[in-house]
Amino acid sequence: MTKLETTLRSRVSAGERMLAPFVTAGYPNIAATAAILRAIDDLGLGCVEVGIPFSDPVADGPTIQASFTAALNAGLTVESVFAELGKLAGLVTPRIAMVSFTIAFRWGVQRFLQRAAAAGFAGVLFPDLPLGVEPEVGRLANDAGLANVMLVAPTSPPGRAREIAAASTGFVYYLSVAGITGERRELPADLPENVRQLKAAGGGKPVFVGFGIGRADQVAQVTAVADGAIVGSALVRRITQSIEAGQSADQIAGQVREYVAELSKGLPGKK
């Protein structure tokens, strides 16, 4: 069991439910990303997903796609992400690198995973991981001390969903709705039963739910049945608004902290 999964299981056993924000690395620049990670580090988050931009994003809606394009146009590289975020000594919130498997494949999967671990990441999430590759990737990730978090969609056949839940390490990422990322007004009625089935298939492994979550009441709805709520597009949209307002990196980080703290009020026992 990876260190990330051990930590998350312990918190779930203690009755905690958690929030997992998503930020785009290098948006608007890598200094701002580092400032954001520092600003939210003391909020008791389950983890923070750091999206490493890719020119052909998988399942990402227009908000996140635009942030990826802006970061790449500004010259962001994977190595610059690892180099700068690797300097964030002392932060306690686990970081998950959400990145196209194509990038890891081009680097060499073992080399990529070892570099991610050296940069302080606790896990990786490849949204486009090819079918049948996950056992080897999981082994290499484990050897590097990383969790290999995997995605389950509501359209995944039941048998395949169970396989993914069993193979995923750290936690299982369940997509609340099919399609691309983005804020939704309502979450699906079948969410509780789908989460229950994944927890059973994963042997009690934590299940975090993402896609469509952008308000504290939705965080409350999700964490009533799941162990964590992931917020991406709604947070990136607020970063975009701060950029458009001409705010500095520290001001952007302050806006993100304020929003994440507001979302956290939807967690059980928080207000």
C-alpha positions as CSV (number, residue, x, y, z in Angstrom):
1,M,0.0,0.0,0.0
2,T,1.4,3.4,-1.0
3,K,2.1,6.1,1.6
4,L,-0.7,8.2,0.0
5,E,-3.3,5.4,0.4
6,T,-2.2,4.7,4.0
7,T,-2.6,8.4,4.9
8,L,-6.0,8.7,3.2
9,R,-7.3,5.5,4.7
10,S,-6.3,6.6,8.1
11,R,-8.2,9.9,7.7
12,V,-11.3,8.2,6.4
13,S,-11.2,5.7,9.3
14,A,-11.1,8.7,11.6
15,G,-14.3,10.0,10.0
16,E,-12.8,12.7,7.8
17,R,-13.9,13.6,4.4
18,M,-11.6,15.6,2.2
19,L,-11.3,18.2,-0.6
20,A,-8.9,17.8,-3.5
21,P,-8.4,21.0,-5.7
22,F,-7.0,20.9,-9.2
23,V,-4.6,23.5,-10.4
24,T,-3.0,23.9,-13.8
25,A,0.8,23.9,-13.5
26,G,2.3,27.1,-15.0
27,Y,-1.0,29.1,-15.1
28,P,-0.4,32.0,-15.3
29,N,3.2,31.0,-14.5
30,I,5.0,28.4,-12.4
31,A,5.7,31.0,-9.7
32,A,2.0,31.5,-9.3
33,T,1.5,27.7,-9.1
34,A,4.0,27.5,-6.3
35,A,2.4,30.4,-4.5
36,I,-1.0,28.7,-4.8
37,L,0.3,25.4,-3.4
38,R,1.9,27.2,-0.4
39,A,-1.3,29.2,0.2
40,I,-3.6,26.2,0.5
41,D,-1.2,23.9,2.3
42,D,-2.6,24.4,5.8
43,L,-6.3,23.8,4.8
44,G,-6.2,20.1,5.6
45,L,-6.8,18.9,2.0
46,G,-6.7,15.3,1.0
47,C,-4.4,16.1,-1.9
48,V,-4.0,18.6,-4.7
49,E,-4.0,17.6,-8.3
50,V,-1.4,19.4,-10.4
51,G,-2.4,19.3,-14.1
52,I,0.6,19.2,-16.4
53,P,-0.4,20.8,-19.6
54,F,-0.7,18.8,-22.8
55,S,-1.5,20.1,-26.3
56,D,-4.3,17.5,-26.7
57,P,-6.0,17.3,-23.3
58,V,-8.1,14.3,-22.5
59,A,-11.7,14.9,-21.2
60,D,-10.8,18.5,-20.1
61,G,-13.5,21.1,-20.8
62,P,-12.9,24.6,-22.3
63,T,-11.8,26.2,-19.0
64,I,-9.0,23.8,-18.3
65,Q,-8.1,23.5,-22.0
66,A,-7.6,27.3,-22.2
67,S,-5.3,27.2,-19.1
68,F,-3.3,24.4,-20.7
69,T,-2.9,26.4,-23.9
70,A,-1.9,29.6,-22.1
71,A,0.8,27.7,-20.0
72,L,2.2,26.0,-23.1
73,N,2.3,29.2,-25.1
74,A,4.2,30.8,-22.2
75,G,6.9,28.1,-22.7
76,L,6.1,25.8,-19.8
77,T,7.9,22.4,-19.9
78,V,7.5,19.3,-17.8
79,E,11.0,19.6,-16.5
80,S,10.3,23.2,-15.4
81,V,7.3,21.9,-13.4
82,F,9.4,19.3,-11.7
83,A,12.3,21.7,-11.1
84,E,10.2,24.5,-9.6
85,L,7.7,22.4,-7.6
86,G,10.5,20.3,-6.3
87,K,11.7,23.3,-4.4
88,L,8.6,23.4,-2.2
89,A,10.2,21.7,0.8
90,G,8.1,21.5,3.9
91,L,4.6,21.4,2.4
92,V,2.4,18.6,3.8
93,T,-0.4,18.3,1.2
94,P,0.2,15.4,-1.1
95,R,0.6,16.4,-4.8
96,I,-0.8,14.2,-7.7
97,A,0.6,14.8,-11.2
98,M,-2.3,14.6,-13.6
99,V,-0.7,14.2,-17.0
100,S,-1.1,12.5,-20.3
101,F,0.5,9.1,-20.5
102,T,1.9,10.2,-23.9
103,I,4.3,12.5,-22.0
104,A,5.4,9.8,-19.6
105,F,5.9,7.4,-22.6
106,R,8.1,9.9,-24.4
107,W,10.2,10.5,-21.4
108,G,10.4,6.8,-20.6
109,V,7.8,5.7,-18.0
110,Q,10.3,4.6,-15.4
111,R,12.4,7.8,-15.8
112,F,9.2,10.0,-15.7
113,L,8.0,8.4,-12.5
114,Q,11.3,8.6,-10.8
115,R,11.6,12.3,-11.7
116,A,8.1,13.0,-10.4
117,A,8.9,11.3,-7.1
118,A,12.1,13.3,-6.8
119,A,10.1,16.5,-7.4
120,G,7.9,15.7,-4.4
121,F,4.9,14.2,-6.0
122,A,3.0,11.5,-4.1
123,G,1.2,10.0,-7.1
124,V,0.4,10.2,-10.7
125,L,-2.9,10.1,-12.7
126,F,-2.8,9.2,-16.4
127,P,-6.3,9.9,-17.7
128,D,-5.4,8.2,-21.1
129,L,-3.6,5.1,-19.7
130,P,-4.1,2.4,-22.3
131,L,-6.0,-0.7,-21.4
132,G,-3.7,-3.5,-20.3
133,V,-0.8,-1.2,-19.4
134,E,-1.9,-0.5,-15.9
135,P,-0.2,-3.5,-14.2
136,E,3.2,-2.5,-15.4
137,V,2.7,1.2,-14.8
138,G,1.4,0.4,-11.3
139,R,4.5,-1.7,-10.6
140,L,6.8,1.0,-11.8
141,A,4.9,3.7,-9.8
142,N,5.1,1.6,-6.7
143,D,8.8,1.1,-7.2
144,A,9.2,4.9,-7.3
145,G,7.1,5.3,-4.2
146,L,4.2,6.8,-6.1
147,A,0.5,6.0,-6.1
148,N,-1.1,5.3,-9.5
149,V,-4.5,6.8,-9.3
150,M,-7.0,5.6,-11.9
151,L,-10.2,7.0,-13.3
152,V,-13.6,5.2,-13.5
153,A,-16.3,6.7,-15.6
154,P,-20.1,6.2,-15.2
155,T,-20.0,4.6,-18.6
156,S,-17.4,2.0,-17.7
157,P,-18.7,-1.5,-17.9
158,P,-19.2,-3.0,-14.4
159,G,-16.5,-5.5,-14.8
160,R,-14.0,-3.0,-16.0
161,A,-15.0,-0.6,-13.2
162,R,-14.2,-3.3,-10.7
163,E,-10.8,-4.0,-12.3
164,I,-9.9,-0.3,-12.2
165,A,-10.9,0.1,-8.6
166,A,-8.8,-2.9,-7.6
167,A,-5.8,-1.8,-9.6
168,S,-5.8,1.9,-8.6
169,T,-3.5,2.9,-5.8
170,G,-3.8,5.9,-3.5
171,F,-7.5,6.3,-4.2
172,V,-10.1,5.8,-7.0
173,Y,-11.1,8.8,-9.0
174,Y,-14.7,8.5,-10.0
175,L,-16.1,10.8,-12.7
176,S,-19.5,11.8,-11.5
177,V,-20.8,12.4,-15.1
178,A,-19.7,11.3,-18.5
179,G,-18.2,13.9,-20.9
180,I,-15.7,16.7,-20.3
181,T,-14.9,18.6,-17.2
182,G,-16.9,21.6,-16.2
183,E,-19.3,23.0,-13.6
184,R,-22.8,21.5,-13.3
185,R,-26.0,22.6,-11.6
186,E,-26.8,19.1,-10.3
187,L,-25.0,15.9,-9.6
188,P,-26.4,12.5,-10.8
189,A,-28.9,10.5,-8.8
190,D,-26.9,7.3,-9.2
191,L,-23.8,8.7,-7.5
192,P,-24.2,7.0,-4.1
193,E,-24.7,3.5,-5.5
194,N,-21.8,3.8,-7.9
195,V,-19.5,5.0,-5.2
196,R,-20.6,2.2,-2.9
197,Q,-19.8,-0.4,-5.6
198,L,-16.4,1.1,-6.2
199,K,-15.5,1.1,-2.5
200,A,-16.5,-2.6,-2.3
201,A,-14.5,-3.5,-5.5
202,G,-11.5,-1.6,-4.2
203,G,-11.5,-3.3,-0.8
204,G,-12.4,-0.1,1.0
205,K,-9.9,2.0,-0.9
206,P,-10.9,5.8,-0.7
207,V,-13.1,7.0,-3.5
208,F,-12.8,10.7,-4.6
209,V,-15.4,12.1,-7.0
210,G,-14.7,14.8,-9.6
211,F,-16.4,16.5,-12.6
212,G,-19.1,19.1,-12.1
213,I,-18.3,20.2,-8.5
214,G,-18.0,23.9,-7.8
215,R,-20.0,24.8,-4.7
216,A,-19.9,24.0,-1.0
217,D,-23.4,22.4,-1.2
218,Q,-22.1,20.1,-4.0
219,V,-19.1,19.2,-1.8
220,A,-21.5,18.3,1.0
221,Q,-23.6,16.2,-1.4
222,V,-20.5,14.3,-2.7
223,T,-18.8,13.8,0.6
224,A,-22.0,12.4,2.1
225,V,-21.3,9.3,0.1
226,A,-17.7,9.5,-1.1
227,D,-14.4,10.1,0.8
228,G,-13.4,13.2,-1.2
229,A,-14.5,15.8,-3.6
230,I,-12.3,17.1,-6.5
231,V,-12.8,20.6,-7.8
232,G,-11.1,21.6,-11.1
233,S,-12.8,23.8,-13.6
234,A,-14.5,26.1,-11.1
235,L,-11.2,26.8,-9.4
236,V,-9.3,27.3,-12.7
237,R,-12.1,29.7,-13.8
238,R,-11.4,31.8,-10.7
239,I,-7.7,31.9,-11.4
240,T,-8.6,33.1,-14.9
241,Q,-10.7,35.9,-13.4
242,S,-7.8,36.9,-11.2
243,I,-5.4,37.0,-14.1
244,E,-7.9,39.1,-16.1
245,A,-8.0,41.5,-13.2
246,G,-4.3,42.0,-13.3
247,Q,-3.5,40.4,-10.0
248,S,-0.1,39.3,-8.8
249,A,0.9,35.7,-8.1
250,D,0.4,36.2,-4.4
251,Q,-3.0,37.9,-4.9
252,I,-4.1,35.0,-7.2
253,A,-2.9,32.5,-4.5
254,G,-5.0,34.4,-1.9
255,Q,-8.1,34.2,-4.1
256,V,-7.6,30.5,-4.5
257,R,-7.2,30.0,-0.8
258,E,-10.4,31.9,-0.1
259,Y,-12.3,29.9,-2.6
260,V,-11.0,26.5,-1.4
261,A,-11.7,27.5,2.2
262,E,-15.3,28.3,1.2
263,L,-15.6,25.0,-0.5
264,S,-14.3,23.2,2.6
265,K,-17.3,24.4,4.5
266,G,-19.3,21.7,2.7
267,L,-17.3,19.0,4.4
268,P,-18.9,17.2,7.3
269,G,-18.3,19.0,10.5
270,K,-17.1,22.2,8.8
271,K,-18.8,25.5,8.6
